[in-house]
Amino acid sequence: MNMTSVIICRCEEVKFAHLLETFERHPCSSRELKLRTRAGMGYCGGRNCRLLVDKIVQELSQAPMSNELPLKHQPPVRPVSFHNLGGDQP
């Protein structure tokens, strides 16, 4: 399996290769990488890929984790009930 074809952020369909290319062009922090690639900016708000993006930047920069603001995740803008998604009506 080619590691560069692995999707890191499923919500925004950001592949590992895209993260690598972006980091090579613009060596940056995980926050900047998130903003440049949209990794972690999808429906889940970064709950699935935030730690992977942090780890990738740490490995690529070969530097210890800094005291910068960590990537955060947040809940959806407004909760949606199953009823609104087409669930059975009571």
N, C-alpha and C positions, 0 to 999 in steps of 0.2 A: 504494500500500500504506500502510495506517495504521500508523505506527510504534508506537503504544500497544498494538497487538494482537500484537506480536512477543514470542515466548517467550524470555526470557533464560536461565532455568534449566529445562532440559528434564526433569531428574529430578523436580523438585517442581512443574513447570508454572507457574512464576512469570512473569507477563507484565511487560513494561516499564511498562505503565500502573499495575500494583500497586506497583512500586518507586517510581514518581513520586508516587502518592497517599500512600504511607507516608512518603516523604521530606518532602512538603509538610506533613503533619500533625506529623511528628516529625523536624525537621532533625537528622541524626545522622551518625555515622561509618559506613564500609562494614561494619564488624563489627556495629554495632547494626542496620543495615539487614538484614544477613544473618539476625540473630536474630529480627527482627520479621517477616520475610517467608518465612523458610526457604530463601531462595535460596542455593545452595551446600551444602545439607545433605542432598542426596539420595544416590543410589547412587555417583555418581562422586566424592563428597566435595569438590566445588568445582573439580575440574580443568577443567571446561568453561566455567564462568561466573564464576569468581572475578575474573578480570581485567576482565570487563565490569562487574561490580558496583562494583569499585574505580573504574573510569573514569566510570561514571554518577555516583557520589557526588562525584568530583572536579569533573565538569562542573557539577553542580547547585549545589554549594557555592561554586564559583568560587574555590577556595582551593588552594594547592599541597599536594601530598601531605605529610601530617604524619609524624611519627616514631612514630605509634602502631603497635601490632603489626599487620602486614599479615594479610589473610585467608590462611588456610592450606588446603591440601588434604591429604587423608590416604588411604591405601589402605583397601580394605574390611577389616572386622574380621578375617575369616579368608579365605584364598584358597580358591577352589573350582576343582576340576579339571574339564576337559571331560567326563571320564567320569561325574562326579556330575551333570552337567547333561543327561545322556542320550546321551552320545556312544557310539560303537561300542565294544563290549567286545573286548579283545584275545584 
